[in-house]
Amino acid sequence: MDAQDLSGFPLRLEGDAVPMVSFRKVTKSYGSLVVLDSLDLDVAEGEMVSVIGPSGSGKTTVLRMLMTLETINGGVIYVDGEPLTHMPRGDRLVPADSRHLRRIRAKIGMCFQQFNLFPHMTALENCMEGPVHVLGLSKKEARERSEELLAMVGMTEKRDQHPSRLSGGQQQRVAIARAMAMRPKVMLFDEVTSALDPEVIGEVTNVIRKLVAEHNLTMLMVTHQMGFAKDISDRVCFFYGGRIEEQGTPDALFGHPKRERTQQFLSAVREAI
């Protein structure tokens, strides 16, 4: 990842609002395998965007880039108006150092498919850990914040239970509360409903909607479950070959897809169901 001219990656056009998340010509490759191919993607503040597509299309890589679990090969990623992958130096952007990455990454929370709760901690302790040891909150402040969030996700009665005593849906709600305890501006969800029973998916969907409404969150979600994407999203992006093949509102994309590859994918998904 090299230094780049700032003028080559404008964050906004004249008169446009600054997006909360912005990919500008982002490329990621492993040798000759191109995973993201000069990707342009903007997500507005408070917008809920779902990313769908076949395996290998680059959708999970988008989340890994934002969590800085992977480095990019080209382009720039911005979060909340600031470059994530780079930092300004004069009239150029140079690759970000670890201090810069930590500062910008603090604006991002992520929920994984496998929950990743600390097994030796209760639900409440799981939520308090980050605010105390990363944000420097007192235990009293962290407890109050965590109890408020556990109440919001309907887990007050289970706050003293360890993960092994919780169902999959309950663990997922605790994982969401834990991520929210860090007060992120952007939440990333990687297949958050895939490990859940169908009847629990609606429960988690309602929790996510409530968080968006009360905290003005921006959300980016990768999912293989079309019903979830249709139900919760403001916009759906269909990825293919490391690019956005087609995007639109859920009704437009699922009801009237324009691109042949999108039609093929949705048809195959419906047949599988």
C-alpha positions, 0 to 999 in steps of 0.5 A: 500500500503506497502513498497516494495523492489526496486529489485522486480520492475525493471523499465527496462531490460538491454539495453532497453529504459526507458518507459514514463509510466510503470505499474509493477504488479499493483493491484487494488481491492475493497474488493473481486472485483479485478479491476486490476490484477497484470497489466504490461503495458509499454508506450514508449515516444511519443507512442499513446496507446488506451485502449479498452474493455468491461465495468468493464475491468479496463481500466478507472481505469488505467487512475485514477491510473495515475491521483492519483484519486485512490490508488493502492493495490500492485505493482508500477507505474512509470512516466518518469523514476520515481515512481509515487505511491512510493518514494525511501527510501534507497533500498526500495520503500515506499508509496509516500507522497502528495508532491511527488505525486504532483511533479510527477503528474505535468508531466501528463495532462488529458482530460475528457469526459465532458470537465469540463471547468470553465463556468464563464471563457472564453476559454483563461481564462480557459487555463491561470488559471493553468499556473498562479496559479499552475505553477506560470507563469506571466499573460503575459507568461500564455497568450502567451502560451495559445494563442499559444495553442488555435491557434494550436487547431483552437480556436483563434477566439473563445478565448473570448467566454465562454463555453456556447457559444461553441459547444461540439467539440469546448469545447473539443478542449479548454479542450485539450489546457487547459491541454497542457498549463501545459506542460505535458509529458503524456496526458490521454484521457478518452472517449474524442470523446464519447460526440461529433457528428461523423463529429467532431471526425475527427477534434479532432483526427487531433488536437491530432495528431498535438499535438503529432507531435509538443510536443512529447507527450506520450498519453494513451486513453480510448475509446469505439469508435473503429474507433477512436482507429484504426485511431489514435493509434500506439498500441491498448490494449484490457483489460479483467478481469483487465489484457491485454488480447491482444495488437498489432497494430490497423491493427493486433488487429482489422483485425486479433485478436488472442484471443477468447475474443477479437474476441467476443468483436469486433464482438459484437461492430461491430453488435452494430454499 
